[in-house]
Amino acid sequence: MEKGYGIEENEKAVSAAVENAAINGNGNTSFIKGERIKPYRSWPGKVSKLNIYGREMGFVTVEEKLAKSLTAESVELIPYLPYLLQDLWELGSSPRDILKMITKHILVSKETKVLDLACGKGAVSVNLAKELGCMVKGIDIIPEFIDFAVQKAQEFGVGELCEFLVGDITELVKTEKDYDIVILGAVGDVLGNAEETINLLKKTIKKGGYIIIDDAYGNDENNPQYPTREQWLAIFNKTGVKLIEDKIIEDDEIAGLNNEQQKWIIKRANELKEKFPEKAYLFDSYIQSQQTECIELENEISGVTMLLKAV
Ligand SMILES: C[S@@+](CC[C@H](N)C(=O)[O-])C[C@H]1O[C@@H](n2cnc3c(N)ncnc32)[C@H](O)[C@@H]1O
């Protein structure tokens, strides 16, 4: 086992981040025990038992949503996620697609402020700062991901432009304000359903600011979990945002990326199985849910990056 992946420490750190957020956010601890939500959609392919349980029971905790945002079926896997994902930098969104969209539609200067919510290991944040020279703040709940992002910002020479913070976006989204661009990349329903998410994101940006969401278009209008493009458009109308561009991720692009990422995840899962044989079921089910996600993304839904402007 390599240094820096103390599983027990991770467990404590994530719980502490969640607990801190709960304590600092309005002094309200209710979401530790389980906040009432109406699950509606999730990040592409993150259809898991957890999602189904969430719907049936009507309760999903921050930890459960966190697990789901990284395709883990159980919160038990959370402390192992930094180890399992140690070889990957990009965890969801394509920094290239986001960069292209911004460059095409938005005038960016060194005064431009970008908020990257649930930034993972900072792949999008660091690339934007490097290529556009703008200021970026990234927030994620997993401390190891934030450490990695800080290192990458230094490595890319943009340490001064990037600020990274460990925190719970369900709380911090309420206090972060006055950004020119906010990004929510591959985070699923952590902030609620599509309408709730857009309403929250809108409050973090200036008048006329931009929202970038990486999510999915469903192909069945009767499946509320994945709104179709038309249903998303209706939500944009209702929430007062305008779709400027959407880029659907091509199937072969997804398949290539998935195969590459799977290789690394399986390698690390096998190492964990050797080290913790009693938890083999946990790592096997992670590999399985990753594969299910790939199949879904390649067949049933279309991953999409959307650029929206508040009107
Ligand atoms: C699929 S990853 C996407 C990461 C990044 N946006 C990207 O596209 O590379 C989902 C991220 O959401 C983060 N996350 C989930 N729930 C969170 C919460 N309540 N607060 C902050 N981060 C959260 C996870 O730690 C994970 O890094």
The ligand as an SDF file (V2000), in Angstrom:
LIG
                    3D

 27 29  0  0  0  0  0  0  0  0999 V2000
  -17.4020   12.4700  -10.7650 C   0  0  0  0  0  0  0  0  0  0  0  0
  -16.4750   13.5250   -9.7000 S   0  0  0  0  0  0  0  0  0  0  0  0
  -16.2960   14.9610  -10.7190 C   0  0  0  0  0  0  0  0  0  0  0  0
  -15.1360   15.8260  -10.3060 C   0  0  0  0  0  0  0  0  0  0  0  0
  -14.8760   17.0630  -11.1770 C   0  0  0  0  0  0  0  0  0  0  0  0
  -15.9940   17.9700  -11.2000 N   0  0  0  0  0  0  0  0  0  0  0  0
  -14.5110   16.6410  -12.5780 C   0  0  0  0  0  0  0  0  0  0  0  0
  -15.3510   16.7260  -13.4750 O   0  0  0  0  0  0  0  0  0  0  0  0
  -13.3620   16.1810  -12.7500 O   0  0  0  0  0  0  0  0  0  0  0  0
  -17.6360   14.0370   -8.4800 C   0  0  0  0  0  0  0  0  0  0  0  0
  -17.0090   14.8680   -7.3660 C   0  0  0  0  0  0  0  0  0  0  0  0
  -18.0340   15.3590   -6.5180 O   0  0  0  0  0  0  0  0  0  0  0  0
  -17.4750   15.4730   -5.2060 C   0  0  0  0  0  0  0  0  0  0  0  0
  -18.5880   15.6380   -4.2500 N   0  0  0  0  0  0  0  0  0  0  0  0
  -19.6720   14.8610   -4.0790 C   0  0  0  0  0  0  0  0  0  0  0  0
  -20.4660   15.3610   -3.1070 N   0  0  0  0  0  0  0  0  0  0  0  0
  -19.8790   16.4940   -2.6650 C   0  0  0  0  0  0  0  0  0  0  0  0
  -20.2270   17.4940   -1.6900 C   0  0  0  0  0  0  0  0  0  0  0  0
  -21.3520   17.4010   -0.9720 N   0  0  0  0  0  0  0  0  0  0  0  0
  -19.3990   18.5360   -1.5120 N   0  0  0  0  0  0  0  0  0  0  0  0
  -18.2540   18.6510   -2.2430 C   0  0  0  0  0  0  0  0  0  0  0  0
  -17.8630   17.7450   -3.1740 N   0  0  0  0  0  0  0  0  0  0  0  0
  -18.6670   16.6900   -3.3960 C   0  0  0  0  0  0  0  0  0  0  0  0
  -16.7000   14.1820   -5.0690 C   0  0  0  0  0  0  0  0  0  0  0  0
  -15.7650   14.2260   -4.0310 O   0  0  0  0  0  0  0  0  0  0  0  0
  -16.0650   14.0890   -6.4640 C   0  0  0  0  0  0  0  0  0  0  0  0
  -14.8040   14.6870   -6.4890 O   0  0  0  0  0  0  0  0  0  0  0  0
  1  2  1  0
  2  3  1  0
  2 10  1  0
  3  4  1  0
  4  5  1  0
  5  6  1  0
  5  7  1  0
  7  8  2  0
  7  9  1  0
 10 11  1  0
 11 12  1  0
 11 26  1  0
 12 13  1  0
 13 14  1  0
 13 24  1  0
 14 15  1  0
 14 23  1  0
 15 16  2  0
 16 17  1  0
 17 18  1  0
 17 23  2  0
 18 19  1  0
 18 20  2  0
 20 21  1  0
 21 22  2  0
 22 23  1  0
 24 25  1  0
 24 26  1  0
 26 27  1  0
M  CHG  2   2   1   9  -1
M  END
$$$$
